[in-house]
Amino acid sequence: MKKHHLLLFGVFLISSSCKTVTEHLSPDPEEVFPDSTGKFLEADKDSTPQTERIEGDWWKIFKDPQLDQLINRLNTYNPDAKAALARYEQSLAVLGITRSKILPTIRGNGSIKTRQDSVNSLLFPISSPNYDQYSIGLNATWEIDLWGRVQASSKNDRFLAESEEANYEALLLSLQATLAQQYFAHHANHSQQTLLQQSRNLASENLQLHQARLDIGEGRQSDVSKALQELQETEAALELAKRNTGKLHHSIAVLLGQLPSSFSPPKDISPTLPQVPTGLPSELLARRPDLLSAEQQLRSAAIRVGLTKVEFLPKFTLVGNAGYGSLTEDNLLKRASELYDYGPQLDLPIFSYRLRQSVLRQAKARYRESTANYQSTFLNAVREVDDSLLDLKSHTRELKLQLQTLESTTLSAQAAKDRYNTGLTDYFDYIVAEQIRLQTAARKATLTAEQLSASVRLIQALGGGFQTSEGT
């Protein structure tokens, strides 16, 4: 009996003190992580990198209360975000199930049975083949984690749970960024719609004037036809702006988990363009949710290789039962009714080598796939940041030029109107100048929305924002 106790005690010491074998058998994912130091190609070369990030509500850097309200509603009511959050909660539940295997499993049992034995099958005679059986007790099982398999399984499920959490954050960030871009685009289209309506009114007036001149014999048919063409083109552009505005209205409503018929988007907005940092280190990518998810998937695939390898090794389990058993209920709980058994149990794979080899090859292939997926995600993340930096800087320069053009066309339109009022020119010159001004203003509205959207894409590409040294 003492030797048996010493054996159990030795097994316990081994399981609690030895190094995890599974981790030694797993490939090291740190070896495949790419070097992320340095700057992006499109970042300013002579600037000092700023490594701080915007934490939390990144959209507030636009200082637009209406945008804040819309994104807060999206966070609460968007069905895709709710589904992603539910998937994350499922992964946490799986992690809890796996972690429970680290501790012993203990169950209670009890029974009252009436039994009759076959007289012809008894080895020795008994007083009666009919009798009652009473029993009550506990049974326990505990896998001795000699190779760290149970701990590694728990760690694997933790990696998967963290991956699901990152997937949720990535989806939420994508939905927020989409809403912000559509919000800015909706405002630009609404502004264009207003300007095009003014342009349409001028085109209609221009056509009426040319037709009147033709009717009195002072005009030309070609001028009337050209004025009609300009009116039709303006009306077509106005119809396109209405259609785009309507689609953006529908899309924003769905993002908020609403029917388009029950949603009225804000029309008058005044977002502030955030200050863009001149130097962005690529280390900022470390917080991108999709990159975090790919990293945790890679770590999970690595540890699954080790888990597959330890399946070639035996499993040790401690099994025990204790309780009371009696043929009468009177003496069920008496000392003479006590019963127990306990001891180690060995599970050794013998005729499953080919099966386990195939499973191991599959695990190694999945690890290679996860490695390639991580590298692809990292490279695409760098590309998206460089694309966003390029877009933002280009839109900034283009918008600056457009503002100068708008100022010039505004002065030209005002000068044409002044000349007309003083009789130095006819009304047609003013109409032409005012049409050019309206077209320039519409282009300016489009570029402003594109610049704001480029800022959103840069924030999204960086996994939730950046922070300049002056603060944003």
C-alpha positions as CSV (number, residue, x, y, z in Angstrom):
1,M,0.0,0.0,0.0
2,K,2.9,2.4,0.8
3,K,4.5,1.8,-2.5
4,H,1.2,2.5,-4.3
5,H,1.0,5.9,-2.5
6,L,4.6,6.8,-3.3
7,L,3.9,6.0,-7.0
8,L,0.9,8.4,-7.0
9,F,2.9,11.1,-5.2
10,G,5.7,10.8,-7.7
11,V,3.4,11.1,-10.7
12,F,1.9,14.3,-9.1
13,L,5.4,15.8,-8.6
14,I,6.3,15.1,-12.2
15,S,3.1,16.7,-13.5
16,S,3.4,19.8,-11.5
17,S,7.1,20.5,-11.8
18,C,8.4,19.3,-15.2
19,K,8.8,21.7,-18.1
20,T,6.0,21.7,-20.7
21,V,7.0,19.2,-23.4
22,T,4.3,20.4,-25.8
23,E,5.8,23.8,-26.1
24,H,9.3,22.4,-26.8
25,L,7.8,20.3,-29.7
26,S,6.0,23.3,-31.2
27,P,7.6,25.6,-33.8
28,D,8.5,29.1,-32.6
29,P,6.3,31.7,-34.4
30,E,8.6,34.5,-33.4
31,E,11.0,33.3,-36.0
32,V,8.6,34.1,-38.9
33,F,7.4,37.5,-37.7
34,P,8.7,40.1,-40.2
35,D,10.9,43.1,-39.2
36,S,8.4,46.0,-38.6
37,T,11.0,48.7,-37.7
38,G,11.4,51.8,-39.8
39,K,9.1,54.2,-41.6
40,F,6.5,53.8,-44.4
41,L,7.5,54.7,-47.9
42,E,5.1,57.6,-48.2
43,A,5.8,59.0,-44.7
44,D,7.9,62.3,-44.7
45,K,11.6,61.4,-44.6
46,D,12.9,64.1,-42.4
47,S,10.3,64.0,-39.7
48,T,10.6,62.6,-36.2
49,P,8.3,59.6,-35.9
50,Q,5.5,59.7,-33.3
51,T,4.5,56.3,-31.9
52,E,1.5,57.2,-29.7
53,R,-1.9,56.1,-30.8
54,I,-5.4,57.4,-30.5
55,E,-7.1,55.2,-27.9
56,G,-10.8,54.6,-27.9
57,D,-13.1,56.9,-29.9
58,W,-10.8,57.8,-32.8
59,W,-13.7,59.5,-34.7
60,K,-13.8,62.3,-32.2
61,I,-10.7,63.8,-33.7
62,F,-13.0,65.1,-36.5
63,K,-14.9,67.1,-33.8
64,D,-18.3,66.5,-35.4
65,P,-21.0,65.8,-32.7
66,Q,-23.4,64.3,-35.3
67,L,-20.7,61.8,-36.4
68,D,-20.1,60.9,-32.8
69,Q,-23.8,60.1,-32.3
70,L,-24.0,58.0,-35.4
71,I,-21.0,55.9,-34.6
72,N,-22.2,55.4,-31.0
73,R,-25.5,54.1,-32.4
74,L,-23.6,51.8,-34.8
75,N,-21.6,50.3,-31.9
76,T,-24.8,49.5,-30.1
77,Y,-27.2,48.4,-32.9
78,N,-25.3,47.1,-35.9
79,P,-26.2,43.4,-36.4
80,D,-22.9,42.4,-37.9
81,A,-21.1,43.8,-34.8
82,K,-23.5,41.9,-32.6
83,A,-22.8,38.7,-34.5
84,A,-19.0,39.2,-34.2
85,L,-19.3,39.9,-30.5
86,A,-21.3,36.7,-30.1
87,R,-18.6,34.7,-31.8
88,Y,-16.0,36.2,-29.4
89,E,-18.2,35.2,-26.5
90,Q,-18.5,31.7,-27.9
91,S,-14.7,31.4,-28.0
92,L,-14.5,32.5,-24.4
93,A,-16.9,29.8,-23.5
94,V,-14.7,27.2,-25.3
95,L,-11.7,28.5,-23.4
96,G,-13.6,28.0,-20.1
97,I,-14.4,24.4,-21.1
98,T,-10.8,23.7,-21.9
99,R,-9.4,25.2,-18.7
100,S,-11.8,23.1,-16.7
101,K,-9.8,20.0,-17.7
102,I,-6.8,21.2,-15.8
103,L,-8.6,20.4,-12.5
104,P,-10.0,17.0,-11.5
105,T,-13.5,16.1,-12.5
106,I,-15.6,14.9,-9.6
107,R,-19.1,13.5,-9.9
108,G,-21.6,12.3,-7.3
109,N,-23.8,9.2,-7.8
110,G,-26.4,7.3,-6.0
111,S,-28.8,4.4,-6.8
112,I,-31.5,2.2,-5.4
113,K,-32.0,-1.0,-7.4
114,T,-34.0,-4.2,-7.1
115,R,-32.2,-7.1,-8.7
116,Q,-32.8,-10.7,-9.5
117,D,-30.0,-13.1,-10.4
118,S,-30.4,-16.2,-12.4
119,V,-30.2,-19.2,-10.1
120,N,-28.7,-21.3,-12.9
121,S,-25.8,-18.9,-13.3
122,L,-24.7,-18.7,-9.7
123,L,-21.4,-20.3,-8.7
124,F,-22.6,-20.8,-5.1
125,P,-26.1,-20.9,-3.6
126,I,-27.6,-17.8,-2.0
127,S,-30.6,-17.4,0.3
128,S,-32.7,-15.6,-2.3
129,P,-32.0,-14.5,-5.9
130,N,-34.1,-11.4,-5.3
131,Y,-32.5,-8.5,-3.3
132,D,-32.2,-4.7,-3.2
133,Q,-29.0,-2.7,-3.7
134,Y,-28.3,0.7,-2.2
135,S,-25.2,2.8,-3.1
136,I,-24.0,6.4,-2.8
137,G,-20.6,7.9,-3.5
138,L,-18.2,10.0,-5.6
139,N,-16.0,9.3,-8.5
140,A,-13.1,11.4,-9.7
141,T,-10.8,11.5,-12.7
142,W,-7.8,13.7,-13.3
143,E,-5.5,13.6,-16.3
144,I,-1.9,14.0,-15.2
145,D,-0.5,16.6,-17.6
146,L,2.9,15.1,-17.9
147,W,3.6,16.5,-21.4
148,G,1.7,19.8,-20.9
149,R,-1.0,18.8,-23.3
150,V,-3.9,20.1,-21.2
151,Q,-2.1,23.4,-20.6
152,A,-1.2,23.7,-24.2
153,S,-4.8,23.0,-25.2
154,S,-5.9,25.8,-22.9
155,K,-3.3,28.1,-24.4
156,N,-4.4,27.2,-27.9
157,D,-8.0,28.1,-27.1
158,R,-6.8,31.4,-25.5
159,F,-5.0,32.3,-28.7
160,L,-8.2,31.5,-30.7
161,A,-10.3,33.6,-28.3
162,E,-7.9,36.5,-28.6
163,S,-8.1,36.1,-32.4
164,E,-11.9,36.3,-32.3
165,E,-11.6,39.4,-30.1
166,A,-9.3,40.9,-32.7
167,N,-11.7,39.9,-35.4
168,Y,-14.5,41.7,-33.6
169,E,-12.4,44.8,-33.2
170,A,-11.4,44.7,-36.8
171,L,-15.0,44.4,-38.0
172,L,-16.1,47.1,-35.7
173,L,-13.3,49.4,-36.9
174,S,-14.2,48.6,-40.5
175,L,-17.9,49.4,-39.9
176,Q,-17.0,52.6,-38.1
177,A,-14.7,53.7,-40.9
178,T,-17.3,52.8,-43.6
179,L,-19.9,54.9,-41.7
180,A,-17.6,57.9,-41.4
181,Q,-16.7,57.8,-45.1
182,Q,-20.3,57.4,-46.2
183,Y,-21.3,60.2,-43.8
184,F,-18.7,62.6,-45.5
185,A,-19.7,61.4,-49.0
186,H,-23.4,61.9,-48.2
187,H,-22.7,65.5,-47.2
188,A,-20.6,66.1,-50.3
189,N,-23.3,64.6,-52.6
190,H,-26.0,66.7,-50.8
191,S,-23.8,69.8,-51.3
192,Q,-23.3,68.9,-55.0
193,Q,-27.1,68.4,-55.3
194,T,-27.7,72.0,-54.1
195,L,-25.0,73.4,-56.4
196,L,-26.3,71.4,-59.3
197,Q,-29.8,72.7,-58.7
198,Q,-28.5,76.2,-58.9
199,S,-26.6,75.3,-62.0
200,R,-29.7,73.8,-63.5
201,N,-31.7,77.0,-62.9
202,L,-29.0,79.0,-64.6
203,A,-29.0,76.6,-67.6
204,S,-32.7,76.8,-67.8
205,E,-32.6,80.6,-67.8
206,N,-29.8,80.5,-70.4
207,L,-32.0,78.4,-72.7
208,Q,-35.0,80.7,-72.3
209,L,-32.9,83.7,-73.1
210,H,-31.4,82.1,-76.2
211,Q,-34.8,80.9,-77.3
212,A,-36.2,84.4,-76.9
213,R,-33.4,85.9,-78.9
214,L,-34.1,83.3,-81.6
215,D,-37.8,84.1,-81.6
216,I,-37.2,87.8,-82.3
217,G,-34.6,87.0,-85.0
218,E,-31.5,88.0,-83.1
219,G,-30.3,84.6,-82.0
220,R,-28.9,81.5,-83.6
221,Q,-30.3,77.9,-83.5
222,S,-26.8,76.6,-82.7
223,D,-26.8,78.7,-79.5
224,V,-30.3,77.3,-78.5
225,S,-29.1,73.8,-79.2
226,K,-26.0,74.3,-77.1
227,A,-28.0,75.8,-74.3
228,L,-30.4,72.8,-74.4
229,Q,-27.5,70.4,-74.3
230,E,-26.0,72.1,-71.3
231,L,-29.4,72.0,-69.5
232,Q,-29.8,68.3,-70.2
233,E,-26.3,67.5,-69.0
234,T,-26.9,69.5,-65.8
235,E,-30.2,67.7,-65.2
236,A,-28.4,64.3,-65.7
237,A,-25.7,65.2,-63.3
238,L,-28.3,66.4,-60.8
239,E,-30.2,63.1,-61.1
240,L,-26.9,61.2,-60.5
241,A,-26.2,63.2,-57.4
242,K,-29.8,62.5,-56.1
243,R,-29.3,58.8,-56.8
244,N,-25.9,58.7,-55.0
245,T,-27.3,60.6,-52.1
246,G,-30.2,58.2,-51.8
247,K,-28.0,55.1,-51.8
248,L,-25.7,56.6,-49.2
249,H,-28.8,57.3,-47.1
250,H,-29.9,53.7,-47.3
251,S,-26.4,52.4,-46.6
252,I,-25.9,54.6,-43.5
253,A,-29.3,53.5,-42.1
254,V,-28.5,49.8,-42.5
255,L,-25.1,50.3,-40.8
256,L,-27.1,51.7,-37.8
257,G,-29.4,48.7,-37.8
258,Q,-32.4,50.8,-39.0
259,L,-34.8,50.8,-42.0
260,P,-33.9,53.6,-44.4
261,S,-37.5,54.9,-44.1
262,S,-37.0,55.5,-40.3
263,F,-33.7,57.3,-40.7
264,S,-33.0,61.0,-41.6
265,P,-29.3,61.7,-42.1
266,P,-27.9,65.0,-41.0
267,K,-27.3,67.5,-43.8
268,D,-25.4,70.4,-42.2
269,I,-22.1,69.1,-40.9
270,S,-18.8,70.7,-40.1
271,P,-16.1,68.1,-39.5
272,T,-12.5,69.2,-38.7
273,L,-9.8,67.7,-40.7
274,P,-7.4,66.1,-38.2
275,Q,-3.7,67.0,-38.2
276,V,-1.8,64.2,-40.0
277,P,1.6,63.2,-38.5
278,T,4.5,63.7,-40.8
279,G,6.4,60.6,-39.7
280,L,4.7,57.3,-39.0
281,P,6.8,54.3,-37.8
282,S,5.7,51.0,-39.0
283,E,5.6,49.7,-35.4
284,L,2.1,51.3,-35.2
285,L,0.9,48.3,-37.2
286,A,1.3,46.2,-34.1
287,R,-2.1,47.2,-33.0
288,R,-4.0,46.5,-36.2
289,P,-6.8,44.1,-35.2
290,D,-6.5,42.0,-38.4
291,L,-2.7,41.7,-37.8
292,L,-3.3,40.7,-34.2
293,S,-5.8,38.1,-35.3
294,A,-3.4,36.7,-37.8
295,E,-0.7,36.6,-35.2
296,Q,-2.9,34.7,-32.7
297,Q,-3.9,32.3,-35.4
298,L,-0.3,31.7,-36.2
299,R,0.5,31.0,-32.5
300,S,-2.5,28.7,-32.3
301,A,-1.3,26.8,-35.4
302,A,2.2,26.5,-33.9
303,I,1.0,25.0,-30.6
304,R,-1.3,22.6,-32.4
305,V,1.7,21.1,-34.0
306,G,3.1,20.4,-30.6
307,L,-0.3,19.0,-29.4
308,T,-0.3,16.7,-32.4
309,K,3.2,15.4,-31.6
310,V,2.4,14.6,-27.9
311,E,-0.5,12.4,-29.1
312,F,2.2,9.8,-29.9
313,L,3.0,9.7,-26.1
314,P,1.0,7.9,-23.5
315,K,-1.7,9.6,-21.3
316,F,-1.8,9.1,-17.6
317,T,-5.0,9.6,-15.6
318,L,-5.8,9.2,-12.0
319,V,-9.1,7.5,-11.4
320,G,-10.8,7.0,-8.0
321,N,-14.2,6.0,-6.6
322,A,-15.4,6.1,-3.0
323,G,-18.7,5.7,-1.3
324,Y,-21.1,3.3,0.5
325,G,-22.8,0.2,-0.7
326,S,-25.3,-2.1,1.0
327,L,-28.1,-4.5,0.5
328,T,-30.3,-2.8,3.1
329,E,-30.9,0.9,3.7
330,D,-30.4,0.5,7.4
331,N,-26.7,0.1,7.4
332,L,-25.9,2.0,4.1
333,L,-23.9,4.7,5.9
334,K,-22.1,2.5,8.4
335,R,-18.4,1.9,8.3
336,A,-18.7,-1.7,7.1
337,S,-20.5,-0.4,4.0
338,E,-17.6,1.8,2.8
339,L,-16.0,1.0,-0.5
340,Y,-13.3,2.7,-2.6
341,D,-10.8,2.1,-5.4
342,Y,-8.2,4.4,-6.9
343,G,-5.1,4.3,-9.1
344,P,-3.4,5.4,-12.3
345,Q,-4.7,4.6,-15.7
346,L,-2.5,4.4,-18.8
347,D,-3.7,5.2,-22.4
348,L,-1.0,4.2,-24.9
349,P,-1.5,4.5,-28.7
350,I,-0.2,1.4,-30.4
351,F,-1.9,0.8,-33.7
352,S,-2.7,4.4,-34.7
353,Y,0.8,5.5,-35.9
354,R,-0.2,6.1,-39.6
355,L,-3.3,8.0,-38.5
356,R,-1.3,10.3,-36.1
357,Q,1.4,10.9,-38.8
358,S,-1.3,12.1,-41.2
359,V,-2.8,14.4,-38.5
360,L,0.7,15.7,-37.8
361,R,1.3,16.5,-41.5
362,Q,-2.0,18.3,-41.6
363,A,-1.0,20.4,-38.5
364,K,2.3,21.3,-40.1
365,A,0.6,22.3,-43.3
366,R,-1.8,24.5,-41.4
367,Y,1.1,26.1,-39.6
368,R,2.7,27.0,-43.0
369,E,-0.6,28.3,-44.2
370,S,-1.0,30.5,-41.1
371,T,2.6,31.7,-41.6
372,A,1.8,32.8,-45.1
373,N,-1.5,34.4,-44.1
374,Y,0.3,36.4,-41.4
375,Q,3.0,37.6,-43.8
376,S,0.3,38.5,-46.4
377,T,-1.7,40.4,-43.8
378,F,1.4,42.3,-42.7
379,L,2.4,43.3,-46.3
380,N,-1.2,44.4,-47.1
381,A,-1.2,46.4,-43.9
382,V,1.9,48.3,-45.0
383,R,0.5,48.8,-48.5
384,E,-2.8,50.2,-47.1
385,V,-1.0,52.7,-44.9
386,D,1.3,53.8,-47.7
387,D,-1.8,54.1,-50.1
388,S,-3.6,56.1,-47.5
389,L,-0.7,58.5,-46.9
390,L,-0.3,59.0,-50.6
391,D,-4.0,59.6,-51.0
392,L,-4.1,62.1,-48.1
393,K,-1.1,64.1,-49.2
394,S,-2.3,64.1,-52.8
395,H,-5.8,65.2,-51.9
396,T,-4.4,67.9,-49.6
397,R,-2.4,69.4,-52.5
398,E,-5.3,69.0,-54.9
399,L,-7.8,70.6,-52.5
400,K,-5.4,73.5,-52.0
401,L,-5.3,74.1,-55.7
402,Q,-9.1,73.7,-56.0
403,L,-9.6,76.4,-53.3
404,Q,-7.4,78.8,-55.2
405,T,-9.4,78.0,-58.4
406,L,-12.7,78.5,-56.5
407,E,-11.4,81.9,-55.3
408,S,-10.5,82.9,-58.8
409,T,-13.8,81.7,-60.4
410,T,-15.8,83.5,-57.6
411,L,-14.0,86.7,-58.4
412,S,-14.6,86.2,-62.1
413,A,-18.3,85.6,-61.6
414,Q,-18.6,88.7,-59.4
415,A,-16.7,90.7,-61.9
416,A,-19.0,89.5,-64.7
417,K,-22.1,90.4,-62.7
418,D,-20.7,93.9,-62.0
419,R,-19.9,94.4,-65.7
420,Y,-23.4,93.3,-66.6
421,N,-24.9,95.7,-64.0
422,T,-23.0,98.6,-65.4
423,G,-23.9,97.6,-69.0
424,L,-20.4,96.6,-70.1
425,T,-21.3,93.1,-71.0
426,D,-24.4,91.0,-71.6
427,Y,-26.1,88.6,-69.2
428,F,-24.7,85.5,-71.0
429,D,-21.2,86.2,-69.8
430,Y,-22.4,86.3,-66.2
431,I,-24.2,82.9,-66.7
432,V,-21.1,81.3,-68.1
433,A,-18.9,82.6,-65.3
434,E,-21.4,81.6,-62.6
435,Q,-21.7,78.1,-64.1
436,I,-17.9,77.7,-63.9
437,R,-18.0,78.9,-60.3
438,L,-20.7,76.4,-59.3
439,Q,-18.8,73.5,-61.0
440,T,-15.6,74.5,-59.2
441,A,-17.5,74.6,-55.9
442,A,-19.0,71.2,-56.5
443,R,-15.5,69.8,-57.2
444,K,-14.3,71.4,-54.0
445,A,-17.0,69.6,-52.0
446,T,-16.0,66.3,-53.5
447,L,-12.3,66.8,-52.8
448,T,-13.1,67.8,-49.2
449,A,-15.0,64.6,-48.7
450,E,-12.2,62.6,-50.3
451,Q,-9.6,64.2,-48.1
452,L,-11.7,63.4,-45.0
453,S,-12.2,59.9,-46.2
454,A,-8.5,59.5,-46.8
455,S,-7.9,60.5,-43.2
456,V,-10.4,57.8,-42.1
457,R,-8.7,55.2,-44.2
458,L,-5.3,56.1,-42.7
459,I,-6.7,55.8,-39.2
460,Q,-8.2,52.4,-40.1
461,A,-5.0,51.3,-41.8
462,L,-3.1,52.1,-38.5
463,G,-5.6,50.0,-36.5
464,G,-7.4,52.9,-34.9
465,G,-5.4,56.1,-35.3
466,F,-2.3,58.0,-34.5
467,Q,-1.2,60.8,-32.3
468,T,1.0,63.7,-33.2
469,S,3.5,65.3,-30.9
470,E,1.3,68.4,-30.6
471,G,-1.8,66.3,-30.0
472,T,-4.9,66.0,-32.1
